[in-house]
């Protein structure tokens, strides 16, 4: 915990220095200080803004805001007036010069940020974008989207399936590397020699990143049977319905491609997955204890009649 706090604070200091936000004398080559720029940014977003609202949005001391508005008014950048609906309330509106100043600040800020990103490769930019989305979501800076989509695996997704199964099941259930090896074997076999007419895989994507997976593969030696494998949903995406949607897509695909039966193997400790299987109509047919993944577990075989 202390290490994360220290790293986050260090990043904040370093990033602030990187973008030059400590330059209070001339923000981005303009005559405006950083506090003045913040005020102009906020005012330019609206036609008229109550002073109390502006103070709350900026989380600024009332005295400091009053001084900034006075300077901006003297420079012809803003105009203050009484609210016609409530004479006790003061409104602030940017003038044409004020909006032009805010536009210039915005343009130069965009250019300064673009200069930081230009040196990155396309892969690095994608990685940065994903990291920013993750940080923003985890710290509650942005609302979590409530939608997801199912799609076919793209470049890198099969590796993601292996990595996330290994990491997540170790963290949540203490399973050893034998489980990750099993997942890698299933994925490698699918990647090397799957029949698109009879086998499929799907990735659940949420907020631009993969958060779930499921595979439908043919059962060796039984042309009428398909097997559901590698169902996974990331913890932060649970509750969206992605697990149910992935299982439903697998069931529909197995039925559409002429399979008469869909089977799966899971463990009784995976209670959320078992509820999804039960809701989809699967029936438990057999249980057997094992220690394949380093600790005692009870394996379960489930079956769904597709006819």
BALOBA-1460 file (C-alpha; in Angstrom, 3 decimals):
// residues 307
<rec num="1" residu="x" x="0.000" y="0.000" z="0.000"/>
<rec num="2" residu="x" x="2.686" y="2.515" z="0.997"/>
<rec num="3" residu="x" x="4.652" y="1.689" z="-2.158"/>
<rec num="4" residu="x" x="1.640" y="2.397" z="-4.391"/>
<rec num="5" residu="x" x="0.973" y="5.706" z="-2.629"/>
<rec num="6" residu="x" x="4.614" y="6.758" z="-3.006"/>
<rec num="7" residu="x" x="4.681" y="5.782" z="-6.689"/>
<rec num="8" residu="x" x="1.447" y="7.649" z="-7.416"/>
<rec num="9" residu="x" x="2.710" y="10.803" z="-5.710"/>
<rec num="10" residu="x" x="6.036" y="10.583" z="-7.544"/>
<rec num="11" residu="x" x="4.244" y="10.193" z="-10.866"/>
<rec num="12" residu="x" x="2.099" y="13.230" z="-10.124"/>
<rec num="13" residu="x" x="5.164" y="15.359" z="-9.368"/>
<rec num="14" residu="x" x="7.103" y="14.117" z="-12.381"/>
<rec num="15" residu="x" x="4.207" y="14.543" z="-14.786"/>
<rec num="16" residu="x" x="3.502" y="18.034" z="-13.504"/>
<rec num="17" residu="x" x="7.106" y="18.996" z="-14.204"/>
<rec num="18" residu="x" x="6.976" y="17.271" z="-17.587"/>
<rec num="19" residu="x" x="4.076" y="19.340" z="-18.906"/>
<rec num="20" residu="x" x="5.419" y="22.546" z="-17.397"/>
<rec num="21" residu="x" x="2.414" y="23.084" z="-15.154"/>
<rec num="22" residu="x" x="4.623" y="24.645" z="-12.483"/>
<rec num="23" residu="x" x="5.373" y="27.614" z="-14.744"/>
<rec num="24" residu="x" x="3.124" y="30.158" z="-13.040"/>
<rec num="25" residu="x" x="4.610" y="33.132" z="-14.882"/>
<rec num="26" residu="x" x="3.695" y="32.319" z="-18.484"/>
<rec num="27" residu="x" x="1.509" y="29.307" z="-19.219"/>
<rec num="28" residu="x" x="2.421" y="27.770" z="-22.595"/>
<rec num="29" residu="x" x="4.066" y="30.935" z="-23.843"/>
<rec num="30" residu="x" x="1.052" y="33.154" z="-23.053"/>
<rec num="31" residu="x" x="0.886" y="35.997" z="-20.539"/>
<rec num="32" residu="x" x="-1.458" y="33.953" z="-18.322"/>
<rec num="33" residu="x" x="-0.477" y="32.150" z="-15.127"/>
<rec num="34" residu="x" x="-1.674" y="28.596" z="-14.505"/>
<rec num="35" residu="x" x="-4.483" y="29.725" z="-12.146"/>
<rec num="36" residu="x" x="-5.618" y="32.299" z="-14.725"/>
<rec num="37" residu="x" x="-5.567" y="29.636" z="-17.422"/>
<rec num="38" residu="x" x="-7.725" y="27.329" z="-15.285"/>
<rec num="39" residu="x" x="-10.309" y="30.067" z="-14.856"/>
<rec num="40" residu="x" x="-10.400" y="30.817" z="-18.585"/>
<rec num="41" residu="x" x="-10.696" y="27.112" z="-19.440"/>
<rec num="42" residu="x" x="-13.721" y="26.707" z="-17.168"/>
<rec num="43" residu="x" x="-15.473" y="29.891" z="-18.273"/>
<rec num="44" residu="x" x="-15.040" y="29.091" z="-21.970"/>
<rec num="45" residu="x" x="-17.067" y="25.902" z="-21.519"/>
<rec num="46" residu="x" x="-20.242" y="27.861" z="-20.730"/>
<rec num="47" residu="x" x="-22.087" y="31.014" z="-21.754"/>
<rec num="48" residu="x" x="-22.446" y="32.308" z="-18.182"/>
<rec num="49" residu="x" x="-21.189" y="30.788" z="-14.933"/>
<rec num="50" residu="x" x="-22.205" y="31.603" z="-11.351"/>
<rec num="51" residu="x" x="-19.151" y="32.552" z="-9.305"/>
<rec num="52" residu="x" x="-20.068" y="29.970" z="-6.657"/>
<rec num="53" residu="x" x="-20.173" y="27.226" z="-9.310"/>
<rec num="54" residu="x" x="-16.813" y="28.343" z="-10.711"/>
<rec num="55" residu="x" x="-15.249" y="28.265" z="-7.265"/>
<rec num="56" residu="x" x="-16.573" y="24.756" z="-6.615"/>
<rec num="57" residu="x" x="-15.425" y="23.427" z="-9.999"/>
<rec num="58" residu="x" x="-11.930" y="24.833" z="-9.513"/>
<rec num="59" residu="x" x="-11.776" y="24.023" z="-5.783"/>
<rec num="60" residu="x" x="-10.230" y="27.468" z="-5.330"/>
<rec num="61" residu="x" x="-10.021" y="29.837" z="-2.386"/>
<rec num="62" residu="x" x="-12.723" y="32.566" z="-2.703"/>
<rec num="63" residu="x" x="-10.181" y="35.347" z="-2.195"/>
<rec num="64" residu="x" x="-7.831" y="33.990" z="-4.847"/>
<rec num="65" residu="x" x="-10.672" y="33.556" z="-7.348"/>
<rec num="66" residu="x" x="-11.893" y="37.104" z="-6.697"/>
<rec num="67" residu="x" x="-8.423" y="38.499" z="-7.410"/>
<rec num="68" residu="x" x="-8.095" y="36.441" z="-10.592"/>
<rec num="69" residu="x" x="-11.493" y="37.593" z="-11.860"/>
<rec num="70" residu="x" x="-10.630" y="41.204" z="-11.116"/>
<rec num="71" residu="x" x="-7.424" y="40.962" z="-13.155"/>
<rec num="72" residu="x" x="-9.199" y="39.161" z="-15.981"/>
<rec num="73" residu="x" x="-11.940" y="41.799" z="-16.016"/>
<rec num="74" residu="x" x="-9.381" y="44.607" z="-16.114"/>
<rec num="75" residu="x" x="-7.715" y="42.847" z="-19.064"/>
<rec num="76" residu="x" x="-11.043" y="42.676" z="-20.897"/>
<rec num="77" residu="x" x="-11.205" y="38.866" z="-20.767"/>
<rec num="78" residu="x" x="-14.340" y="38.443" z="-18.636"/>
<rec num="79" residu="x" x="-17.385" y="40.437" z="-17.615"/>
<rec num="80" residu="x" x="-19.160" y="40.131" z="-14.278"/>
<rec num="81" residu="x" x="-22.874" y="40.850" z="-13.829"/>
<rec num="82" residu="x" x="-25.756" y="40.227" z="-11.468"/>
<rec num="83" residu="x" x="-28.055" y="37.284" z="-12.106"/>
<rec num="84" residu="x" x="-31.397" y="38.748" z="-13.316"/>
<rec num="85" residu="x" x="-33.189" y="35.922" z="-11.490"/>
<rec num="86" residu="x" x="-31.315" y="36.421" z="-8.223"/>
<rec num="87" residu="x" x="-29.559" y="39.723" z="-7.577"/>
<rec num="88" residu="x" x="-27.532" y="38.141" z="-4.761"/>
<rec num="89" residu="x" x="-25.773" y="35.891" z="-7.243"/>
<rec num="90" residu="x" x="-22.940" y="37.072" z="-9.472"/>
<rec num="91" residu="x" x="-22.429" y="35.637" z="-12.959"/>
<rec num="92" residu="x" x="-19.251" y="35.641" z="-15.061"/>
<rec num="93" residu="x" x="-19.133" y="35.448" z="-18.833"/>
<rec num="94" residu="x" x="-16.055" y="35.345" z="-21.071"/>
<rec num="95" residu="x" x="-15.688" y="38.133" z="-23.591"/>
<rec num="96" residu="x" x="-14.617" y="37.521" z="-27.170"/>
<rec num="97" residu="x" x="-11.039" y="38.196" z="-26.114"/>
<rec num="98" residu="x" x="-11.438" y="35.781" z="-23.218"/>
<rec num="99" residu="x" x="-12.674" y="32.992" z="-25.471"/>
<rec num="100" residu="x" x="-9.813" y="33.659" z="-27.890"/>
<rec num="101" residu="x" x="-7.325" y="33.425" z="-25.002"/>
<rec num="102" residu="x" x="-8.880" y="30.127" z="-23.860"/>
<rec num="103" residu="x" x="-8.742" y="28.775" z="-27.423"/>
<rec num="104" residu="x" x="-5.071" y="29.703" z="-27.704"/>
<rec num="105" residu="x" x="-4.300" y="27.973" z="-24.395"/>
<rec num="106" residu="x" x="-6.219" y="24.898" z="-25.509"/>
<rec num="107" residu="x" x="-4.442" y="24.785" z="-28.885"/>
<rec num="108" residu="x" x="-1.002" y="25.113" z="-27.337"/>
<rec num="109" residu="x" x="-1.815" y="22.577" z="-24.608"/>
<rec num="110" residu="x" x="-2.902" y="20.089" z="-27.279"/>
<rec num="111" residu="x" x="0.280" y="20.709" z="-29.248"/>
<rec num="112" residu="x" x="2.464" y="20.286" z="-26.148"/>
<rec num="113" residu="x" x="0.760" y="17.000" z="-25.301"/>
<rec num="114" residu="x" x="0.998" y="15.790" z="-28.902"/>
<rec num="115" residu="x" x="4.740" y="16.452" z="-28.801"/>
<rec num="116" residu="x" x="5.013" y="14.020" z="-25.896"/>
<rec num="117" residu="x" x="3.090" y="11.331" z="-27.762"/>
<rec num="118" residu="x" x="4.675" y="11.776" z="-31.205"/>
<rec num="119" residu="x" x="7.902" y="10.116" z="-30.140"/>
<rec num="120" residu="x" x="6.056" y="6.918" z="-29.212"/>
<rec num="121" residu="x" x="5.507" y="4.006" z="-31.568"/>
<rec num="122" residu="x" x="1.918" y="2.973" z="-32.449"/>
<rec num="123" residu="x" x="2.190" y="0.053" z="-30.015"/>
<rec num="124" residu="x" x="3.433" y="2.345" z="-27.252"/>
<rec num="125" residu="x" x="0.609" y="4.789" z="-27.905"/>
<rec num="126" residu="x" x="-1.942" y="1.987" z="-27.630"/>
<rec num="127" residu="x" x="-0.319" y="0.858" z="-24.390"/>
<rec num="128" residu="x" x="-0.387" y="4.414" z="-23.026"/>
<rec num="129" residu="x" x="-4.051" y="4.802" z="-23.988"/>
<rec num="130" residu="x" x="-4.979" y="1.564" z="-22.216"/>
<rec num="131" residu="x" x="-2.969" y="2.547" z="-19.130"/>
<rec num="132" residu="x" x="-4.635" y="5.974" z="-18.939"/>
<rec num="133" residu="x" x="-8.073" y="4.389" z="-19.243"/>
<rec num="134" residu="x" x="-7.218" y="1.928" z="-16.475"/>
<rec num="135" residu="x" x="-5.865" y="4.573" z="-14.092"/>
<rec num="136" residu="x" x="-8.837" y="6.833" z="-14.732"/>
<rec num="137" residu="x" x="-11.288" y="3.998" z="-14.091"/>
<rec num="138" residu="x" x="-9.566" y="2.617" z="-10.987"/>
<rec num="139" residu="x" x="-9.268" y="6.033" z="-9.315"/>
<rec num="140" residu="x" x="-12.889" y="6.893" z="-10.097"/>
<rec num="141" residu="x" x="-12.030" y="9.794" z="-12.399"/>
<rec num="142" residu="x" x="-14.363" y="8.525" z="-15.106"/>
<rec num="143" residu="x" x="-17.618" y="6.646" z="-14.898"/>
<rec num="144" residu="x" x="-17.377" y="2.996" z="-15.832"/>
<rec num="145" residu="x" x="-19.162" y="2.260" z="-19.116"/>
<rec num="146" residu="x" x="-21.993" y="-0.205" z="-18.666"/>
<rec num="147" residu="x" x="-21.738" y="-1.740" z="-22.126"/>
<rec num="148" residu="x" x="-19.462" y="-4.328" z="-23.690"/>
<rec num="149" residu="x" x="-19.228" y="-6.103" z="-27.018"/>
<rec num="150" residu="x" x="-18.312" y="-9.603" z="-28.103"/>
<rec num="151" residu="x" x="-15.853" y="-9.981" z="-30.965"/>
<rec num="152" residu="x" x="-13.502" y="-12.487" z="-32.520"/>
<rec num="153" residu="x" x="-9.957" y="-12.608" z="-31.101"/>
<rec num="154" residu="x" x="-7.572" y="-10.077" z="-32.623"/>
<rec num="155" residu="x" x="-3.772" y="-9.910" z="-32.641"/>
<rec num="156" residu="x" x="-2.449" y="-10.529" z="-29.143"/>
<rec num="157" residu="x" x="-5.780" y="-11.672" z="-27.690"/>
<rec num="158" residu="x" x="-4.877" y="-15.360" z="-27.513"/>
<rec num="159" residu="x" x="-1.755" y="-14.488" z="-25.532"/>
<rec num="160" residu="x" x="-3.914" y="-12.326" z="-23.285"/>
<rec num="161" residu="x" x="-6.210" y="-15.293" z="-22.617"/>
<rec num="162" residu="x" x="-3.273" y="-17.377" z="-21.400"/>
<rec num="163" residu="x" x="-1.716" y="-14.606" z="-19.313"/>
<rec num="164" residu="x" x="-4.945" y="-13.556" z="-17.607"/>
<rec num="165" residu="x" x="-6.031" y="-17.100" z="-16.803"/>
<rec num="166" residu="x" x="-2.647" y="-17.786" z="-15.216"/>
<rec num="167" residu="x" x="-2.514" y="-14.537" z="-13.240"/>
<rec num="168" residu="x" x="-6.163" y="-14.402" z="-12.186"/>
<rec num="169" residu="x" x="-6.607" y="-17.996" z="-11.066"/>
<rec num="170" residu="x" x="-3.374" y="-17.863" z="-9.094"/>
<rec num="171" residu="x" x="-4.469" y="-14.656" z="-7.355"/>
<rec num="172" residu="x" x="-8.034" y="-15.772" z="-6.635"/>
<rec num="173" residu="x" x="-7.651" y="-19.515" z="-6.028"/>
<rec num="174" residu="x" x="-3.956" y="-20.189" z="-5.493"/>
<rec num="175" residu="x" x="-3.642" y="-22.475" z="-8.508"/>
<rec num="176" residu="x" x="-0.151" y="-23.294" z="-9.715"/>
<rec num="177" residu="x" x="1.540" y="-23.079" z="-13.118"/>
<rec num="178" residu="x" x="-0.024" y="-26.376" z="-14.220"/>
<rec num="179" residu="x" x="-3.292" y="-24.538" z="-14.835"/>
<rec num="180" residu="x" x="-1.625" y="-21.895" z="-17.018"/>
<rec num="181" residu="x" x="0.110" y="-24.696" z="-18.928"/>
<rec num="182" residu="x" x="-3.272" y="-26.344" z="-19.550"/>
<rec num="183" residu="x" x="-4.722" y="-23.069" z="-20.828"/>
<rec num="184" residu="x" x="-1.698" y="-22.543" z="-23.073"/>
<rec num="185" residu="x" x="-2.159" y="-26.026" z="-24.522"/>
<rec num="186" residu="x" x="-5.835" y="-25.393" z="-25.315"/>
<rec num="187" residu="x" x="-5.102" y="-22.010" z="-26.890"/>
<rec num="188" residu="x" x="-2.150" y="-23.331" z="-28.908"/>
<rec num="189" residu="x" x="-4.211" y="-26.174" z="-30.303"/>
<rec num="190" residu="x" x="-6.996" y="-23.779" z="-31.260"/>
<rec num="191" residu="x" x="-4.599" y="-21.296" z="-32.883"/>
<rec num="192" residu="x" x="-2.776" y="-23.958" z="-34.863"/>
<rec num="193" residu="x" x="-5.584" y="-26.128" z="-36.164"/>
<rec num="194" residu="x" x="-9.170" y="-25.095" z="-35.464"/>
<rec num="195" residu="x" x="-12.019" y="-25.555" z="-37.927"/>
<rec num="196" residu="x" x="-13.797" y="-22.177" z="-38.322"/>
<rec num="197" residu="x" x="-16.954" y="-23.949" z="-39.462"/>
<rec num="198" residu="x" x="-17.183" y="-25.952" z="-36.229"/>
<rec num="199" residu="x" x="-15.093" y="-24.074" z="-33.651"/>
<rec num="200" residu="x" x="-14.994" y="-20.489" z="-32.460"/>
<rec num="201" residu="x" x="-13.677" y="-18.111" z="-29.809"/>
<rec num="202" residu="x" x="-14.933" y="-14.776" z="-28.532"/>
<rec num="203" residu="x" x="-13.488" y="-11.893" z="-26.568"/>
<rec num="204" residu="x" x="-15.605" y="-9.587" z="-24.427"/>
<rec num="205" residu="x" x="-14.360" y="-6.021" z="-24.866"/>
<rec num="206" residu="x" x="-15.190" y="-3.295" z="-22.358"/>
<rec num="207" residu="x" x="-14.006" y="0.312" z="-22.514"/>
<rec num="208" residu="x" x="-11.567" y="-0.570" z="-25.296"/>
<rec num="209" residu="x" x="-9.856" y="-3.497" z="-23.578"/>
<rec num="210" residu="x" x="-10.428" y="-7.282" z="-23.404"/>
<rec num="211" residu="x" x="-12.182" y="-8.343" z="-20.218"/>
<rec num="212" residu="x" x="-13.454" y="-11.843" z="-20.985"/>
<rec num="213" residu="x" x="-13.154" y="-14.917" z="-23.159"/>
<rec num="214" residu="x" x="-14.785" y="-18.191" z="-24.110"/>
<rec num="215" residu="x" x="-13.949" y="-20.939" z="-26.627"/>
<rec num="216" residu="x" x="-16.142" y="-23.494" z="-28.362"/>
<rec num="217" residu="x" x="-14.073" y="-26.448" z="-29.630"/>
<rec num="218" residu="x" x="-14.919" y="-29.802" z="-31.149"/>
<rec num="219" residu="x" x="-14.742" y="-32.835" z="-28.866"/>
<rec num="220" residu="x" x="-12.152" y="-35.293" z="-30.252"/>
<rec num="221" residu="x" x="-13.732" y="-38.532" z="-31.466"/>
<rec num="222" residu="x" x="-17.298" y="-37.252" z="-31.080"/>
<rec num="223" residu="x" x="-18.442" y="-35.172" z="-34.093"/>
<rec num="224" residu="x" x="-21.789" y="-34.362" z="-32.474"/>
<rec num="225" residu="x" x="-20.296" y="-32.845" z="-29.310"/>
<rec num="226" residu="x" x="-18.676" y="-29.456" z="-28.702"/>
<rec num="227" residu="x" x="-16.855" y="-28.319" z="-25.557"/>
<rec num="228" residu="x" x="-17.056" y="-24.936" z="-23.888"/>
<rec num="229" residu="x" x="-13.630" y="-23.882" z="-22.608"/>
<rec num="230" residu="x" x="-11.727" y="-20.977" z="-21.056"/>
<rec num="231" residu="x" x="-14.603" y="-18.860" z="-19.785"/>
<rec num="232" residu="x" x="-13.113" y="-15.870" z="-17.983"/>
<rec num="233" residu="x" x="-14.322" y="-12.423" z="-16.916"/>
<rec num="234" residu="x" x="-12.026" y="-9.850" z="-15.350"/>
<rec num="235" residu="x" x="-13.011" y="-8.829" z="-11.792"/>
<rec num="236" residu="x" x="-13.606" y="-5.171" z="-12.690"/>
<rec num="237" residu="x" x="-16.000" y="-6.186" z="-15.490"/>
<rec num="238" residu="x" x="-18.104" y="-8.604" z="-13.448"/>
<rec num="239" residu="x" x="-21.699" y="-7.570" z="-13.018"/>
<rec num="240" residu="x" x="-22.055" y="-6.314" z="-16.584"/>
<rec num="241" residu="x" x="-23.433" y="-9.599" z="-17.896"/>
<rec num="242" residu="x" x="-20.361" y="-10.431" z="-19.988"/>
<rec num="243" residu="x" x="-20.093" y="-13.972" z="-18.607"/>
<rec num="244" residu="x" x="-23.702" y="-14.783" z="-19.470"/>
<rec num="245" residu="x" x="-23.292" y="-13.247" z="-22.930"/>
<rec num="246" residu="x" x="-20.132" y="-15.255" z="-23.638"/>
<rec num="247" residu="x" x="-21.774" y="-18.524" z="-22.614"/>
<rec num="248" residu="x" x="-24.906" y="-17.709" z="-24.633"/>
<rec num="249" residu="x" x="-22.787" y="-16.970" z="-27.707"/>
<rec num="250" residu="x" x="-20.974" y="-20.276" z="-27.315"/>
<rec num="251" residu="x" x="-24.264" y="-22.167" z="-26.933"/>
<rec num="252" residu="x" x="-25.786" y="-20.471" z="-29.982"/>
<rec num="253" residu="x" x="-22.698" y="-21.179" z="-32.071"/>
<rec num="254" residu="x" x="-22.616" y="-24.852" z="-31.082"/>
<rec num="255" residu="x" x="-26.274" y="-25.236" z="-31.987"/>
<rec num="256" residu="x" x="-25.951" y="-23.297" z="-35.265"/>
<rec num="257" residu="x" x="-23.006" y="-25.436" z="-36.383"/>
<rec num="258" residu="x" x="-24.944" y="-28.684" z="-35.946"/>
<rec num="259" residu="x" x="-23.654" y="-29.981" z="-32.609"/>
<rec num="260" residu="x" x="-26.123" y="-32.019" z="-30.613"/>
<rec num="261" residu="x" x="-24.451" y="-31.616" z="-27.253"/>
<rec num="262" residu="x" x="-22.270" y="-29.046" z="-25.457"/>
<rec num="263" residu="x" x="-20.126" y="-30.149" z="-22.536"/>
<rec num="264" residu="x" x="-17.723" y="-28.435" z="-20.151"/>
<rec num="265" residu="x" x="-15.448" y="-29.139" z="-17.215"/>
<rec num="266" residu="x" x="-15.123" y="-26.774" z="-14.274"/>
<rec num="267" residu="x" x="-14.485" y="-26.825" z="-10.531"/>
<rec num="268" residu="x" x="-16.968" y="-26.382" z="-7.708"/>
<rec num="269" residu="x" x="-14.988" y="-23.444" z="-6.303"/>
<rec num="270" residu="x" x="-15.958" y="-21.378" z="-9.373"/>
<rec num="271" residu="x" x="-19.410" y="-20.554" z="-8.022"/>
<rec num="272" residu="x" x="-20.182" y="-17.592" z="-10.306"/>
<rec num="273" residu="x" x="-19.385" y="-19.603" z="-13.433"/>
<rec num="274" residu="x" x="-21.497" y="-22.514" z="-12.207"/>
<rec num="275" residu="x" x="-24.493" y="-20.223" z="-11.735"/>
<rec num="276" residu="x" x="-24.114" y="-19.026" z="-15.328"/>
<rec num="277" residu="x" x="-23.958" y="-22.616" z="-16.602"/>
<rec num="278" residu="x" x="-27.042" y="-23.585" z="-14.608"/>
<rec num="279" residu="x" x="-28.960" y="-20.556" z="-15.897"/>
<rec num="280" residu="x" x="-28.028" y="-21.537" z="-19.474"/>
<rec num="281" residu="x" x="-29.519" y="-25.014" z="-18.952"/>
<rec num="282" residu="x" x="-26.406" y="-27.102" z="-18.300"/>
<rec num="283" residu="x" x="-26.848" y="-30.163" z="-16.077"/>
<rec num="284" residu="x" x="-24.186" y="-31.500" z="-13.721"/>
<rec num="285" residu="x" x="-23.356" y="-35.073" z="-14.732"/>
<rec num="286" residu="x" x="-20.253" y="-36.027" z="-12.722"/>
<rec num="287" residu="x" x="-17.885" y="-34.842" z="-9.994"/>
<rec num="288" residu="x" x="-14.353" y="-36.009" z="-9.209"/>
<rec num="289" residu="x" x="-11.735" y="-34.747" z="-6.714"/>
<rec num="290" residu="x" x="-8.282" y="-33.849" z="-8.009"/>
<rec num="291" residu="x" x="-5.120" y="-31.903" z="-7.180"/>
<rec num="292" residu="x" x="-4.006" y="-31.032" z="-10.698"/>
<rec num="293" residu="x" x="-3.451" y="-27.376" z="-9.863"/>
<rec num="294" residu="x" x="-1.628" y="-27.802" z="-6.565"/>
<rec num="295" residu="x" x="-4.492" y="-27.886" z="-4.082"/>
<rec num="296" residu="x" x="-7.510" y="-30.137" z="-3.467"/>
<rec num="297" residu="x" x="-10.404" y="-29.292" z="-5.752"/>
<rec num="298" residu="x" x="-13.563" y="-30.986" z="-6.992"/>
<rec num="299" residu="x" x="-13.859" y="-31.123" z="-10.743"/>
<rec num="300" residu="x" x="-17.310" y="-31.084" z="-12.309"/>
<rec num="301" residu="x" x="-18.566" y="-32.169" z="-15.728"/>
<rec num="302" residu="x" x="-21.629" y="-30.414" z="-17.122"/>
<rec num="303" residu="x" x="-23.728" y="-31.093" z="-20.216"/>
<rec num="304" residu="x" x="-26.302" y="-29.272" z="-22.316"/>
<rec num="305" residu="x" x="-28.611" y="-31.012" z="-24.793"/>
<rec num="306" residu="x" x="-28.787" y="-28.856" z="-27.951"/>
<rec num="307" residu="x" x="-31.426" y="-30.852" z="-29.809"/>
